[in-house]
Amino acid sequence: MKCSINEQARAKQLVEQNWEAVTEKIEVDLELTARETKAIQRVRGIQSAGDLLRLILCYAVSGWGLRMTGAWALLNGIGYLSDVAVMKRIRNSCEWLRKIVSLMMQQRCTALRSTAEVRLRLVDATCISHPGSNGIDWRLHLGFDLSNLCIDQLELTDRHGGENLVRFAPQGNEIILADSGYAFASGIGPLMAAGAGLVVRINWRNVAVHTPQGKRFHIIPWLKTLTAPAETPVELKTPDGWFSFRLLAAPIPPEKAEAARRRVRKRYQRKQTSVSEETLFAAGFVILLTNLPADPWPPDRILWLYRIRWQIETLFKRLKGLILLDHLRAKDPKLAQAFLLAKLLLALLVDQMTHQVFLRQTDWFLSIDKPVNLSRLTCWFHEWFRQLIMGPASFHSFVFYLCVLRRYFCDTPRNRLQQLALARALFQHICLSSPFPLS
């Protein structure tokens, strides 16, 4: 027993050292912010804000339920908590987690905006649903700085939080790439007023553009004259005034155009509405609106620039496929929100480590022949943080606490009896009451 106690003490010391390495990278006063947001109001069960954050991150990265998370907390010296106590502490930490993520983003944005270099920013949103949901429950709005390979803005909203460029505070030294979900005059105006560059895809009728003479410009008749990439000057009225743009359009290959039209038909079928011939025709084109000057941005270079926007889709793929952002287990809004914010905090830590590699080994990221694989880096750092959070699993520790682990590993009484327990009890009763020889 003495040997096992010594091993347990050494393991706990190693875990504490590893956890300190995690908290140092967060660079936020956890105790102060936890008190301010009332995530911790009195010490009961959990002794510190660091322990509470580790408990929340364990719930997020392990994929376990509340009882298993409670068992982990006991075995790792966090506290002796029931599943309900774990749930209450996680639910009460939503504002605290939001503040931690917000402070980390403020520190990063301050450093990025102090640079005079031109920044290429990709903006988009992705949807997340809880188990059994028939629609969208949460929406993550994300900005990705392609020049520095890091997330430069994020916002978590419910399903009512729509896509809008107003969410992304622009600067004059930025070029922002966005898809057609952001093609609204109300969002484009503030961006133009800030002097930022913009390349946004539009539909043929969601943006009312005008000729330089002030007449309404009709896009479909213009598209029918095109057989190659072309552009024309237009004006757009926004709440911040009139702004000049270049309207670019390029026909896509016939096979891809037909696939795009099939997707349009399916989308309208789901809505149970008819699709117009103009919409089907416009689906065969890429239509872009930009304020970048023709020199050095001719149409073919603008089209190439817009294709880079796909990199934010690969970022969402890494967040969902490797960090498991969309593996949402909870239906309770506050518990789900805390889970997602904890995942985003972990994503920022992984992003921070990737950025450090970028600063140390810039040639990896500039290489054309052997470019860096961001998915592998993300997978590596995510697993590294997961191990630091979870700590080593010790069987000696499990045996040491075995007498109090029943609340976590045994079911509570229920109306429908467990078949295995009932079968074993019945079989034992039969054998004890009327034993019989086996041969």
Disulfide bonds with the S-S distance in Angstrom:
none
